[in-house]
Amino acid sequence: MIALCAALLCVCTAAVGEISAHDESHRMAERVHGEPWAERTGSRETHALITMYDLYCEDCGQVIQENVRREETQQPHDWRVTWEEPTCTEPGRGVRVCAVCGEEDVIETPAVGHCYMWMDVRLPNGEVESQYVCTVCGDVAQTRGQSSAQVNYNSTITSFGPMTRELIGGGVWNRVTPLNLEDEGVFTYPLIAGDQYTVGTATVINEKGKQVISYKLNTKNITVHTETLVIYPSLEALRTGENAVAVEFNQPLEIEKFFGDDKLVLIAITLKADFDPRDAGVQSFREDKALIHSLSALID
């Protein structure tokens, strides 16, 4: 057999890459390069088992073809995920690793940013100092010296509904109010300050294809610095900010023009205001369990 291989060597050499020419004179065998390994495929969600080998003749030892790549059937990744929540200053970081092939993906979400408000803080010596404090992490950005009042400065006021962090994650407590655009009528919701006090009422009117949103505070002693009204057509819009509609209070909106076929919207009323929690128009906030359940059910 060795003599036969040598006699046909010229045929083998002339037919490089043509395996069928060798089949008549050589007994093919594979010499595998180490252990097979898993490799990600173009779909990014599957991997294949890769084997590299040389094709040679078992009788004469001649290498017929080098570095042949064989790709086995695609298999799904077996992802194992770890996640670190974002903080005010540090981004969130998610790492997923395939337990089969070791493929690794890293996903980052931006830091949530500080959420400051003026608060009166009692110092160890008994004095009260006004501090501009982050309600998430407690960072103190500014102080305004001694204060004899209990005014909450630059407090965040939102309309009642599920918390943002309960809907899309993160550390922001701000609430949004779900509304079914097919429901006509007048709908009222409490205005919540710092998630601690009820300070007013938000009103949404849906009638004859138009929508009007307004609010009323329970006392004249609340100083509003800024007011914003944003309507989100979906949870994804709330998460990314895309397709959100910024509108004005007390201005009629054409529902079909602004929202098309959307049936559910999330209304975000955000006021920045100073108020004294001792004022007769300010009450301690107690969550209405039945109302929050019915609003959350609209999203589900």
Secondary structure, 3 states (H helix, E strand, C coil): CHHHHHHCHHHHHHCCCCHHHHHCCCCEEEEECCCCEEEECCCCCEEEEEEEEEEEECCCCCEEEEEEEEECCCEECCEEEEEECCCCCCCEEEEEEECCCCCEEEEEECCCCCCEEEEEEECCCCCEEEEEEECCCCCEEEEEEECCCCCEEEEEEEECCCEHHHHHCCCCCCECEEEECCCCEEEEEEEEECCCEEEEEEEEEEECCEEEEEEEECCCCCEEEEEEEEEECCHHHHHHCCCCEECCCCCCEEHHHHHCCCCEEEEEEEEEEEECCCCCCCEECCCCHHHHHHHHHHHC
